[in-house]
Amino acid sequence: MNKEIDITCENERDSWTEQAMEILVAKKAGFCMGVERALNMVMEAVSDGSKEPIYTYGPLIHNPQVVKYLESLGVKVAENMDDIPNGSHVVIRSHGIGPGTSALLEEREFVLIDATCKFVIKAQEMARQLYDEGYTVIILGLKNHPEVIALREFTNNEAMVFGSLDEIPNFEDPPEKMGVICQTTLNTEFFGHAIERLKTQVPDLVVKNTICDATTKRQKAARDIAEEVDAMIVIGGKESSNTRKLTDICRDRGVDTYQIETPDELRKGWFLGRSKIGVTAGASTPDWMIEEVIRAIGDFGFRRRSDQLKYNLDKALKQDPRHA
């Protein structure tokens, strides 16, 4: 059941417009387990008080506001391992790395902190197993996404990557042994359509559905809520693949959908004439940002019916760090 936020403030009613809106928050939205675990590991490294610098190998998560906060604590982002001084603590983000990259990092005098998501590790193991058993491996996902880049390393960089149905070719001579894995944040509907198309060419296709449980639940919640509302607000980083997929899912339902990173991007005109607004968020979006966006909608002056948005925030991670 979606969380219904009735947003009234009796003592402020006279200063608000006559338009009242119901705001529905998707049952599953915001931080997933893998992201929360990665942040916990970084915060533990910070609190240990080591004098050695802490780097993340690439942005820890696709959320600029959280990354900026970590930078304020001294956690630096490195895209190239040559930019990391020997002796540094290096955090492997939840997207994971491939065996080749891992070997290069281990050659250096780094203290490695592996925050790879357990669902990503499972996908990596399946990629390696299929490759070792002689399968032609297909990865369904975005070829330039760090998770997919790492997955390909487990197939000696031989796996084919398809990010849309249009990219799936008609094989002139399909391999007898073909196996499919996918990016853990893949659109579940695309996964189903892609498998159907591939099976027309390779009847004995081996399919490993490596979409994580959090992705499946968040996408279903987004579909459900998009069918109930007049407009959707999707909160998450512009570089976040799973957030963009939530946006696509909502738009595919024919509802006006706006993807934002921060409340500053909201526009009052989006809400005029609406009676129900849906809100969801990508897996790298903290609860305090969701709450901030909902309160900002109220600040436009729409008449609210109650103010009971509660998230039971974990103070170390989910509470707005600017007020911690």
C-alpha positions in Angstrom: 0.0 0.0 0.0 1.4 3.4 -0.9 2.1 5.9 1.8 -0.5 8.6 1.6 0.8 11.9 2.9 -2.0 14.2 4.0 -0.3 17.6 4.2 -2.6 20.1 6.4 -1.5 22.8 8.7 -4.6 24.3 10.2 -2.8 27.4 11.6 -1.4 28.2 8.2 -4.5 27.5 6.1 -5.3 31.2 5.5 -2.0 31.8 3.8 -2.3 28.9 1.4 -4.2 28.6 -1.8 -7.5 26.8 -2.1 -6.0 23.9 -4.0 -5.4 20.8 -2.0 -3.3 18.0 -3.2 -2.8 14.4 -2.1 0.8 13.2 -2.2 1.5 9.5 -2.6 5.0 8.2 -1.8 5.9 4.9 -3.5 6.0 2.1 -0.9 9.6 1.3 -2.0 11.7 4.4 -2.8 15.1 5.7 -1.9 18.2 4.0 -0.5 18.6 0.3 -1.2 20.6 -2.1 1.0 23.7 -2.0 -1.2 23.9 1.7 -1.2 23.3 2.0 2.5 25.9 -0.6 3.2 28.5 1.2 1.1 27.8 4.5 2.9 28.1 2.7 6.3 31.5 1.3 5.3 32.8 4.8 4.2 31.5 6.4 7.4 33.1 3.7 9.5 36.4 4.4 7.7 36.1 8.1 8.4 35.2 7.6 12.0 38.2 5.2 12.6 40.4 8.3 12.7 43.1 7.0 10.4 45.5 9.6 9.1 45.7 7.9 5.7 43.5 9.5 3.0 40.3 7.8 1.9 39.4 7.6 -1.8 36.4 6.0 -3.5 37.2 4.4 -6.9 34.8 6.4 -8.9 31.8 8.2 -7.2 30.6 6.0 -4.4 26.9 6.5 -5.5 25.2 8.4 -8.3 24.0 11.2 -6.0 26.0 14.4 -6.2 24.6 15.7 -2.9 25.8 12.7 -0.9 29.1 12.6 -2.7 29.6 16.3 -1.9 28.9 15.6 1.8 31.5 12.8 1.8 34.0 15.2 0.3 33.4 17.6 3.2 34.5 14.7 5.5 37.7 14.3 3.5 36.6 11.4 1.3 38.0 12.0 -2.2 36.8 10.6 -5.6 39.4 9.1 -7.9 38.6 8.0 -11.5 42.1 6.8 -12.1 44.1 4.7 -9.6 47.3 6.6 -10.6 45.7 9.6 -8.9 45.6 7.7 -5.6 48.7 8.0 -3.3 50.2 4.7 -2.1 49.0 3.8 1.4 45.5 5.3 0.9 42.3 3.6 1.9 40.4 2.8 -1.3 36.7 2.0 -1.3 35.3 -0.2 -4.1 31.8 1.1 -4.7 28.7 -1.0 -4.8 28.9 -1.4 -8.6 32.0 -3.6 -8.1 35.1 -4.0 -10.2 36.4 -6.7 -12.6 39.3 -9.2 -11.9 41.7 -7.2 -14.0 41.0 -4.0 -12.2 41.1 -5.8 -8.9 44.6 -7.2 -9.7 45.9 -3.8 -10.5 44.6 -2.3 -7.3 46.1 -5.2 -5.2 49.5 -4.5 -6.8 49.5 -1.1 -5.2 50.0 -0.3 -1.5 46.3 0.4 -0.9 44.1 -0.6 1.9 41.0 -1.9 0.1 37.5 -1.5 1.4 35.2 -3.7 -0.7 31.6 -2.3 -0.7 30.5 -4.3 -3.7 26.8 -5.1 -3.5 26.0 -8.7 -2.8 23.6 -8.8 -5.8 26.4 -7.5 -8.1 28.8 -10.2 -6.7 26.2 -12.8 -7.6 26.0 -11.4 -11.2 29.8 -11.4 -11.4 29.9 -15.1 -10.3 27.3 -16.1 -12.9 29.2 -14.2 -15.7 32.4 -16.0 -14.9 30.6 -19.4 -14.6 28.9 -19.0 -18.0 32.2 -17.9 -19.6 34.2 -20.7 -18.1 31.6 -23.3 -19.3 32.0 -22.1 -22.9 28.9 -20.0 -23.3 28.7 -16.9 -25.5 27.7 -14.4 -22.8 25.3 -11.5 -23.4 24.9 -8.8 -20.8 21.7 -6.8 -20.9 22.5 -3.3 -19.6 24.2 0.0 -20.4 27.7 -0.7 -21.9 29.3 2.3 -20.2 27.9 1.7 -16.8 30.6 0.8 -14.2 28.7 -2.3 -13.2 28.5 -3.6 -16.8 32.2 -2.7 -17.5 33.1 -4.8 -14.5 30.8 -7.7 -15.5 32.5 -7.8 -18.9 35.9 -8.3 -17.2 34.6 -11.6 -15.8 34.2 -12.8 -19.4 37.6 -11.6 -20.5 35.8 -8.6 -22.0 34.2 -10.8 -24.6 30.6 -10.5 -23.6 28.2 -8.7 -25.9 26.2 -5.9 -24.3 22.7 -4.8 -25.4 21.0 -1.8 -23.8 17.8 -1.8 -26.0 15.8 -4.1 -28.2 17.1 -2.3 -31.3 20.6 -3.3 -30.3 19.8 -7.0 -30.3 20.9 -8.3 -33.7 19.6 -11.1 -35.9 22.4 -13.6 -35.6 23.2 -15.2 -39.0 24.7 -18.2 -37.2 23.6 -18.1 -33.6 26.0 -19.9 -31.2 24.7 -23.2 -29.8 25.6 -22.1 -26.2 24.5 -18.7 -25.2 23.9 -17.4 -21.7 22.3 -14.1 -20.6 22.9 -12.1 -17.4 22.0 -8.5 -16.8 22.8 -5.3 -15.0 21.2 -5.5 -11.5 19.2 -2.3 -12.0 17.8 -3.3 -15.4 14.2 -2.4 -16.4 12.3 -5.6 -15.7 10.0 -5.1 -18.6 13.0 -4.7 -21.0 14.5 -7.8 -19.6 11.4 -9.8 -20.4 11.1 -8.5 -24.0 14.8 -9.0 -24.6 14.7 -12.6 -23.5 11.7 -13.3 -25.7 13.6 -11.9 -28.8 16.7 -13.9 -28.0 14.9 -17.1 -27.5 13.4 -16.9 -31.0 17.0 -17.3 -32.2 18.5 -19.5 -29.5 15.8 -21.8 -28.1 18.1 -23.3 -25.5 19.2 -19.9 -24.2 20.4 -20.0 -20.6 18.9 -17.1 -18.7 20.3 -15.8 -15.4 18.0 -13.1 -14.1 20.4 -11.0 -12.0 18.1 -8.0 -11.5 18.3 -7.3 -7.7 15.3 -7.6 -5.5 15.4 -3.9 -4.6 15.2 -2.9 -8.3 12.2 -5.2 -8.9 10.3 -3.8 -5.9 11.0 -0.2 -6.7 10.0 -0.5 -10.3 6.8 -2.3 -9.4 6.0 0.4 -6.8 6.6 3.1 -9.4 4.3 1.4 -11.9 1.6 1.0 -9.3 1.7 4.6 -8.1 2.0 6.1 -11.6 -1.4 4.6 -12.5 -3.1 6.5 -9.5 -1.8 10.0 -9.9 -1.9 13.1 -12.2 1.9 13.7 -12.2 5.1 12.0 -10.9 8.2 13.4 -9.3 11.2 11.1 -9.5 14.1 12.1 -7.2 17.7 11.0 -8.0 21.0 11.8 -9.6 21.1 12.6 -13.3 23.8 10.0 -13.7 21.8 7.4 -11.8 20.8 4.5 -14.2 18.1 3.1 -11.8 16.6 6.6 -11.3 16.3 7.1 -15.1 14.6 3.7 -15.4 12.0 4.8 -12.8 11.4 7.9 -14.8 11.0 5.9 -18.0 8.6 3.5 -16.3 6.4 6.3 -15.1 6.4 8.1 -18.5 5.5 4.8 -20.2 2.3 4.9 -18.1 1.3 8.1 -19.8 1.7 10.3 -16.7 3.5 13.6 -16.7 6.9 12.8 -15.0 9.6 15.1 -13.8 13.0 13.9 -12.7 14.9 16.1 -10.2 18.0 16.0 -8.0 17.0 18.7 -5.5 13.9 20.7 -4.4 15.3 23.8 -6.2 14.4 22.2 -9.5 10.7 22.0 -8.7 8.3 24.3 -10.5 4.9 25.4 -9.2 3.3 25.1 -12.6 3.9 21.3 -12.5 1.3 21.0 -9.7 -1.4 23.5 -10.8 -4.7 21.7 -11.4 -3.4 18.4 -10.0 -5.3 16.5 -7.3 -2.8 13.6 -6.8 1.0 13.8 -7.0 3.2 10.7 -6.9 6.7 10.7 -5.5 9.4 8.0 -5.9 13.2 8.0 -5.7 16.2 6.1 -7.0 18.2 3.7 -4.9 20.9 6.4 -4.3 18.5 9.0 -2.9 18.5 9.4 0.9 15.2 9.7 2.8 16.0 13.2 4.0 16.1 14.3 0.3 12.6 12.8 -0.3 11.2 14.5 2.7 12.8 17.8 1.7 11.2 17.6 -1.8 7.8 16.9 -0.4 8.0 19.8 2.0 9.1 22.1 -0.8 6.0 21.2 -2.8 4.0 22.4 0.2 6.0 25.6 0.3 4.6 26.6 -3.0 1.4 27.4 -1.1 -0.9 24.5 -1.8 -3.4 23.9 0.9 -2.3 20.9 3.0 -4.4 18.6 5.1 -1.8 17.2 7.5 1.9 17.0 8.0 2.8 13.5 9.0 5.7 12.5 6.8 7.9 10.3 9.0 10.8 8.2 7.9 12.4 7.1 11.2 15.7 8.2 9.8 18.9 6.5 10.8 20.9 9.5 12.2 24.2 8.3 10.8 23.1 8.0 7.2 19.6 8.9 6.3 19.2 12.2 8.3 20.1 15.3 6.4 23.9 15.6 7.2 23.7 19.3 7.1 21.6 19.2 10.2 23.2 16.2 11.9 
